[in-house]
Amino acid sequence: MADTTSGKLLVDPSCYGESGPPHELFRTLRAESPVHWCEMEKVESFYAITRHQDIRTISSHPELFINEPGVNPRLKESPIENQTAFRVVIVTDGPEHRDLRKVAMPHLTPRSLATAEASMRASAKLLVDELAKDGGEGETDLAMGLAVRHPLRVLCKTLGVPEDQEETIRELSNRLFGADDNDLGGGTSPEAFKQLGQEFIKLFMPIIEDRRANPTNDLASVIANGTIRGEALGPIETLGYFLIIFSAGHDTTKNSLAGGFRALIENPDEFKKVQNDLSLSADCVEEIVRWTTPVNYMKRTATQDIDVNGQKVREGEAAMMFYASANRDESVFEDPYTFNVERKPNRHLGFGHGEHFCMGAHFARRSQIAIIEELARRVEHWEIIDEPEWISSSFVVGLKHLPVRYRIRQGD
């Protein structure tokens, strides 16, 4: 394993831009060195955690493995955690984390999301209707088009962003999660992230002020008027909430969809199963999340010396949990390298595990189900016509381009 000790293939964005997640390396690490020490010249050293059970164990003990000072590997010269001054829920721990979650969680339960489902289905139908124009045949880039526009539209409506600002939020999200990608990002310098933060403030502050003056029953109002133990959320917590729900919610879902579309096209028998039985759509989405694992990793920092699968992790050392590896763990999943829309059980970690389980998981699931069902009803043929391209990003991972030729029937 000496050639992989540096960890470059695990966290270098350019490596992911070239060939996507390093699944063969993950397979080797799971078998030979599941808690693997990595050292890099410009990035802090860390243990790569690649087995499903080890990640579940770490995630189940937030008192032993904390999110502070950040969930990304820290750059030695210019820490990426300083990219914004916002206080976001994913980098908090303990009572603070639990209190912040309580602000929005009641609005993100399956029951509360029932009213949002109508807008999700309306978005899916409208966007597929657009593809079906001009006789229902054509070519498109599903990664840059449908996969981006559907979750973007749904989140804009949920968080009160006017329709004419959809492209603005799309660009800001690209710059945040595709910072290292020459086509999408704006760079990783402190100046670039400071500018990005200012633009997020400019976008969200008018919405926050409006919802405080004219509250409605939407999620934007819930956050803008959120309280913790009777005290109003501070500005950095409020802005951080908008930032994480919008940016993380959009980029993870669009990357999941882009990879999911590719998997369904490349596995036509699996897509046919969903077309013949739409009740499989929920299981299909779970398999898409397992297969794509948009959030590739999360970092935790040990609060004391502790044994992880026979390896001592010392206080202050970083443990990088690679969910993409866990979701192909042979000890958990039968035929893990096979895309199977009927996979049960499907104990994937695509939304994390434990106290930090993704707040927007139910929202993301329903949003994806809506577009998958719309496509299953109406796609007559689709094929990939050029090589898909990956985003140069190792944290939130996905396709940048997925060019396809399609034939879609008209809607009702």
C-alpha positions, 0 to 999 in steps of 0.5 A: 500500500506504499503507493497510496499512502499519500492519499492523493487519489482519495482527496485530490479534486483533479483525480476525481475530475479525471476518472471519478471516485477511486472505487478500485483503490477503495476496494483494496483499502477495505481488504488490506488497510481499512483504517489507512494513514495518509500524508500529503504535502499540502493537506493535513494527515488523516486516517482513511476509513473505508469499511461500512461498519467502521463508519457506522461506529464512528458516526454513532459516537459524536462525543468521540469524533467531532465535526469541529474544526471542519468536515473537509481535510484542512489545507495547511496553508489556507484552511478551507473551513475559512471559506465563509463566516457562516455558522453551518449546522454540519460543522457543529457538535453536541447541544449546539448541533441538536438545537440547530437541527430542531429549527428546521427538522419539523418542516422536513419530516415526511408528513410535513413534506406532503405539501411540497410534493405537488410542486416537485411533481409540477417541476418534473412534468414541466421540465420533461415537457420542455424536452418533449417539444419539437416532436419529442426527440432531441439531444441534451446534456442531462447533467447540466440540464434536467439534473440541475434544473429540477432540484434547483427549481424545487429548492428555490420555491421552498426557500423563497428565491424568485424564479429570475434568480435561479441562475444566480443561485446555480452559479453560486452553488457551482462556485462553492462545491466545484471550486477546484473545477476550471469550468464551474468554480471560482477558485479556492483562495480566501479572497474567492470564498470571501467574495462568494460569502458576500454574494450569498448574503446579498441573495438571502438577506432580502428573503430573510427580512421579508419572511420576518416581516411577512411570515408564511408557512414555508421553510424560508419563514421557519428558518428566518424566524427560528429560535433556540431556547427562546432566543432568535437565531443570530445572523451567521446561524440564519445565513448558514442555514440558508446556505447549507440547505440550498447549496448542499441540498442542490448540489448533492441532489443534482449529482445524484440525479446525473449519476442516476440517469447514467445508471438507468441508461446503462442498465436498461433492464433496471429502468424497464423494471421501474417503467413497468412498476412505478412503485419501485421508484422509491427503491430505485432512488435508494439505489441511485443514492448508494450508487452515486454517493454524492457526498463522498466523505466527511471528516471527524476529529478524535477527542481522545485516543481511541481504537478503530478496527485495531488501529489507534487514532490519537486525540486531535487526528482526523478520520475521513469517512469515505461513504462511497467506499462503504456503499460498495462494501462487499460485507454489507451489499450483495454484488455491490458493483451491480446497479439493482433497483430492487436491492433490499435491504439497502443499508447505504450511508449516502445520507450519513448515519447517526446524529449527523444524518442528513436533515434533508434526506426525505426532501431529496428522496421525494424530489428525485422520486418525482423526476424518476417517475416522470421519466419512467412514464414518458421516456421511449428511448435514451442513449449516451452519445459522448463520454460523460465528464466528472466534476473536479471535486472530491467532496461532493462528487458527480458528473459535469456532462452527460450528453444523451439522445432521447425520444420522449412521449408528450405529457397528458 
